[in-house]
Each structure stands twice: as structure tokens, then as C-alpha cells.
Amino acid sequence: MIQASEVRKKFSQVEQSIHQAAQACQKSQSASSEIKASVENLDKQSNETKAKLQKSEDEASIRQYVDELDVLVDKCKNACDKDGKIDQETKNAVNKASKELSDLKLQLH
């Protein structure tokens, strides 16, 4: 398992990608209100996860926090994949956030 400090560092990159996805989604003319709400919730949860990670050194808790966020990012990604009208910028931003979080999750397990 990677060190908690390294997880926090890598999570900062993930959080930035999630925030960029939220920004792209909010300015999108083609994203449905459902997708916008999902990505906004993901952005909010990533902030909460960051706060939890700042306080935690416990490996099991760290994995749990990342796993919980991964469920949300997967829902956003699936919603984007199913929506044939969503713009490519938003879809790419959500996919990037999903990939980065999945990569971090793999390092934790």
C-alpha cells in the first residue's frame, strides 16, 4: 500500500480533474440536468473525501473513502456514456476523472 501522504497527493490530482469535469458540465449546453446534478454531487463528495483523507492514516478507511467516491464517478461516467447528446468536452472530463480515480484505487488494493 502506498503511504497516506502519497494518497493525499495523488487524490489532489483526482480532485482537480473532478472539479474540471464539474466546470465543463455546468457550462455545457447539452448535459442533462441529471448529469449536471450527478457531477455536482461528485464534486461535493470529492471535497468531503479530501477532508476525510487529511485526517486519516488508516489504510482501510482510506480505501473505503476512495471506493465510495469511485462508485459515484462510475455513475457519472455511465450516465455520460448513455447520453448521446452530451458534448465531448464534458464526456472527456468525466472520463479523465474516472480514470484517475480508478488508477488510484488500483494502487490502494
Secondary structure, DSSP 8 states (H G I E B T S, - for coil): ---HHHHHHHHHHHHHHHHHHHHHHHH-SSS-HHHHHHHHHHHHHHHHHHHHHHH---HHHHHHHHHHHHHHHHHHHHHHHH-TTS-HHHHHHHHHHHHHHHHHHHHH-
